[in-house]
Amino acid sequence: MSLYTKTAFAVFGRFSGTLEIFFPDLADKLKKAGMKISNREYISAGMFTSFIFFLIEIPMLSFILGIFFKGIFLSLITSVTLSALLTVIIFFLFTKYPNTIIADKSKKIDTYLPFASLYLSTIAGTKLPLNQVFKFFAKNSRYGEITKEIQTMSNDMEIFGMDAHAALQRAIERTPSKKMEEMLYGILSTSVSGGDVATYLREKADTQMEDYRRALNQFAKKITIFIEIYLTAIVLGSIFFVILTSIFSGISGVASNIVLLQAIVIFIFLPLLSMVFILVVKISSPVSE
């Protein structure tokens, strides 16, 4: 536990237990996100962070609103109200932060899962025991989050003495990826029933590879649409705006104001839209970096 979390728990620990019932799935999310912290500690950290923001927001908003409102009392009441509202929003976003980590890890896992499944099937085809299959994979693979998950499974077996089935069950509960959870559950079921794990993994890898190709094809179609929208609405729209405003400025004789407006569009509005476009494309991509 970090010093920040210890301080937060010391201050708000008694209150976090009351709020814990409102977040019944938080423990599962923290586990899947790989955050080694308890429910009460995380809620306490969220309350502490929100409280700090509340103390910072009140004087800042009071000063800003004091410029617009003549009465000090009105600006103070408004700043306290807005600060309280923002504090609640910050706490809500804090509790949703594990979801962001889960989504990011899940995307990274899903990107390499078809290739990792194929590699696992190759290792399992040598008829090694499951614990040796996972140990070899963890030692020799470079699949990011997948390798970390398998390494944790290998540690559970090598260090804590778990059997392969118990380690698989823990990994199923821990992994943030639905696809990897399904694959691990399939390995567990196949192994328990005495089936051929290598055959299962090979078939699973073929299915995942087909899904991966389909996702790439769909993304290619989306990219085509995005590029057409970007070129038509943003690039050509900006060019037409500059041309039309230049014509109107010549007619009306207010060139200085038009030049300022054009500069805002070209140097602020257009780059911001381009950044949004890049962000949308990155979010839509089925491949994680």
C-alpha positions in Angstrom: 0.0 0.0 0.0 1.4 3.4 -1.0 1.7 6.3 1.4 -1.1 8.1 -0.4 -3.4 5.1 -0.1 -2.4 4.7 3.6 -3.3 8.3 4.3 -6.6 8.1 2.4 -7.5 4.9 4.3 -6.6 6.5 7.7 -8.8 9.5 7.0 -11.7 7.9 5.1 -11.5 4.2 6.0 -14.4 4.4 8.4 -16.7 5.9 5.7 -15.5 3.7 2.8 -17.2 0.7 4.4 -20.6 2.4 4.2 -20.1 3.1 0.5 -18.7 -0.3 -0.3 -22.2 -1.8 -0.7 -22.9 0.5 -3.6 -20.0 -1.0 -5.6 -20.6 -4.8 -5.4 -18.5 -5.6 -8.5 -15.6 -3.3 -7.7 -13.5 -6.2 -6.1 -13.8 -8.2 -9.3 -12.9 -5.2 -11.5 -9.8 -4.4 -9.3 -8.7 -8.0 -9.7 -9.2 -8.0 -13.5 -7.4 -4.7 -13.7 -4.4 -6.1 -11.8 -4.7 -3.5 -9.1 -3.5 -5.0 -5.8 -5.8 -3.0 -3.5 -8.9 -3.8 -1.5 -12.4 -2.3 -2.1 -12.2 -0.1 1.0 -8.7 1.1 0.3 -9.7 2.0 -3.3 -12.9 3.8 -2.2 -11.0 5.6 0.5 -8.4 6.8 -2.1 -11.3 8.0 -4.3 -12.9 9.9 -1.5 -9.5 11.4 -0.5 -8.8 12.5 -4.1 -12.2 14.0 -4.5 -11.8 15.9 -1.2 -8.5 17.4 -2.3 -10.1 18.5 -5.5 -13.0 20.0 -3.5 -10.6 22.1 -1.4 -8.8 23.3 -4.5 -12.0 24.1 -6.5 -13.7 26.3 -3.9 -11.1 29.1 -3.9 -10.5 28.9 -7.6 -14.2 29.0 -8.5 -14.9 31.7 -5.9 -12.2 33.9 -7.5 -13.5 33.3 -11.0 -17.2 33.7 -10.2 -16.3 36.8 -8.0 -15.3 38.5 -11.2 -18.7 38.0 -12.8 -20.9 38.3 -9.7 -21.0 41.5 -7.7 -22.0 39.8 -4.4 -19.4 37.8 -2.5 -22.1 35.6 -0.9 -23.6 34.6 -4.2 -20.2 33.7 -5.7 -19.3 31.7 -2.6 -22.5 29.7 -2.6 -22.3 29.1 -6.3 -18.6 28.0 -6.0 -19.4 25.6 -3.2 -22.4 24.1 -5.1 -20.3 23.6 -8.3 -17.4 22.2 -6.3 -19.6 19.7 -4.6 -21.1 18.6 -8.0 -17.6 18.3 -9.5 -16.4 16.4 -6.5 -19.2 13.8 -7.0 -18.3 13.5 -10.7 -14.6 13.1 -9.9 -15.4 10.3 -7.4 -17.6 8.6 -9.9 -14.9 8.7 -12.6 -12.4 7.4 -10.0 -14.6 4.3 -9.4 -14.8 3.8 -13.2 -11.0 4.0 -13.7 -10.5 0.1 -13.4 -12.9 -0.3 -16.3 -10.5 1.7 -18.5 -7.6 -0.5 -17.5 -9.6 -3.6 -18.1 -10.6 -2.4 -21.6 -7.0 -1.5 -22.4 -5.6 -4.9 -21.2 -8.4 -6.8 -22.9 -7.7 -5.1 -26.3 -4.0 -5.9 -25.9 -4.8 -9.6 -25.1 -7.3 -10.0 -27.9 -4.8 -8.6 -30.5 -2.3 -11.4 -29.9 -4.5 -14.2 -28.7 -4.9 -16.0 -32.0 -1.1 -16.2 -32.4 -0.6 -17.1 -28.7 -3.2 -19.9 -29.0 -1.4 -21.3 -32.0 1.9 -21.2 -30.1 0.3 -22.9 -27.1 -1.2 -25.6 -29.4 2.3 -26.3 -30.8 3.8 -26.7 -27.3 0.8 -28.8 -26.1 1.3 -31.0 -29.2 4.6 -32.2 -27.7 2.5 -34.0 -25.0 4.1 -32.1 -22.1 2.1 -31.8 -18.9 0.0 -28.6 -18.7 2.3 -27.1 -16.0 5.3 -27.6 -18.3 3.4 -26.2 -21.3 2.6 -23.0 -19.4 6.1 -22.7 -18.0 7.7 -23.1 -21.5 5.2 -20.5 -23.0 5.9 -18.0 -20.2 9.6 -18.4 -20.6 9.8 -18.2 -24.4 6.9 -16.1 -25.7 6.6 -12.3 -26.2 2.9 -11.7 -26.2 2.7 -8.9 -23.7 -0.3 -9.2 -21.3 -0.9 -12.8 -22.4 2.6 -13.8 -21.4 2.1 -12.0 -18.0 -1.1 -14.0 -17.4 0.5 -17.3 -18.3 3.6 -16.4 -16.2 1.3 -15.8 -13.2 -0.3 -19.2 -13.8 3.2 -20.8 -13.9 4.1 -19.0 -10.7 1.0 -20.3 -9.0 2.0 -23.8 -9.9 5.8 -23.5 -9.4 5.9 -21.4 -6.2 2.5 -21.9 -4.5 2.2 -25.6 -5.4 -1.2 -25.4 -7.2 -2.1 -28.0 -9.8 -2.8 -26.9 -13.3 -6.6 -27.0 -12.9 -6.6 -24.7 -9.8 -4.2 -22.3 -11.6 -6.4 -22.2 -14.6 -9.5 -21.5 -12.5 -7.7 -18.5 -10.8 -6.6 -17.2 -14.2 -10.2 -17.5 -15.5 -11.4 -15.3 -12.6 -8.5 -12.8 -13.1 -8.1 -12.2 -16.8 -9.8 -9.0 -18.2 -10.4 -10.5 -21.7 -13.6 -12.4 -22.4 -11.9 -14.3 -25.2 -9.0 -15.4 -23.1 -11.4 -16.4 -20.3 -13.3 -18.6 -22.8 -10.0 -20.1 -24.1 -8.7 -20.9 -20.6 -12.1 -22.4 -19.6 -11.9 -24.6 -22.7 -8.4 -25.8 -21.8 -9.7 -26.5 -18.3 -12.8 -28.4 -19.5 -10.8 -30.4 -22.1 -8.1 -31.3 -19.6 -10.6 -32.4 -16.9 -12.6 -34.5 -19.4 -9.4 -36.2 -20.6 -9.5 -34.6 -24.1 -6.6 -33.5 -26.3 -5.7 -29.9 -25.3 -3.5 -29.5 -28.4 -6.4 -30.3 -30.7 -8.7 -27.9 -28.8 -6.1 -25.1 -29.0 -5.5 -25.6 -32.7 -9.2 -25.4 -33.5 -9.5 -22.4 -31.2 -6.6 -20.7 -32.9 -8.2 -21.2 -36.3 -11.5 -19.7 -35.1 -9.8 -16.7 -33.5 -7.6 -16.1 -36.6 -10.8 -16.1 -38.7 -12.4 -13.6 -36.3 -9.2 -11.5 -36.4 -9.2 -11.4 -40.2 -12.9 -10.4 -40.2 -12.3 -7.6 -37.7 -9.4 -6.3 -39.9 -11.7 -6.3 -43.0 -14.4 -4.4 -41.1 -11.9 -1.9 -39.8 -10.5 -1.4 -43.4 -14.1 -0.5 -44.5 -14.5 1.9 -41.6 -11.2 3.6 -42.4 -12.4 4.2 -46.0 -15.5 5.9 -44.6 -13.6 7.9 -42.0 -11.1 9.1 -44.7 -14.0 10.2 -47.0 -15.6 12.1 -44.1 -12.3 13.7 -43.1 -11.4 14.9 -46.6 -14.9 16.0 -47.5 -16.2 17.6 -44.3 -13.0 18.8 -42.6 -10.3 19.5 -45.2 -12.5 20.6 -48.1 -14.9 22.3 -45.6 -12.0 24.4 -44.2 -10.8 25.3 -47.7 -14.3 26.5 -48.8 -14.6 28.4 -45.6 -11.4 30.3 -46.2 -12.4 31.0 -49.8 -15.9 32.2 -49.0 -14.9 34.4 -46.1 -12.1 35.9 -48.2 -14.7 36.8 -50.8 -17.1 38.2 -48.3 -14.4 40.2 -46.6 -13.5 41.8 -49.9 -17.1 42.8 -50.4 -17.9 44.0 -46.8 -14.5 45.6 -46.1 -13.9 44.0 -42.7 -10.8 42.0 -43.6 -9.2 42.2 -40.1 -12.0 40.3 -38.3 -12.2 37.7 -41.1 -8.5 37.1 -41.0 -8.7 36.4 -37.2 -11.6 34.0 -37.8 -9.7 32.2 -40.5 -6.6 31.9 -38.3 -8.8 30.4 -35.5 -10.3 27.8 -38.0 -6.9 26.9 -39.5 -4.6 26.9 -36.5 -7.0 25.8 -33.7 -10.3 24.3 -35.0 -8.7 22.1 -37.8 -5.9 20.6 -35.6 -8.5 19.8 -32.9 -10.7 18.0 -35.4 -7.7 16.1 -36.7 -6.8 15.0 -33.2 -10.4 13.8 -32.7 -10.3 12.0 -36.0 -7.0 10.2 -35.0 -8.5 9.3 -31.6 -11.7 7.8 -33.2 -9.6 5.8 -35.6 -7.4 4.5 -32.8 -10.4 3.5 -30.7 -12.0 1.7 -33.7 -8.8 -0.2 -34.5 -9.0 -3.9 -33.5 -5.2 -4.0 -33.1 -3.6 -2.6 -29.9 -0.1 -1.2 -29.9 
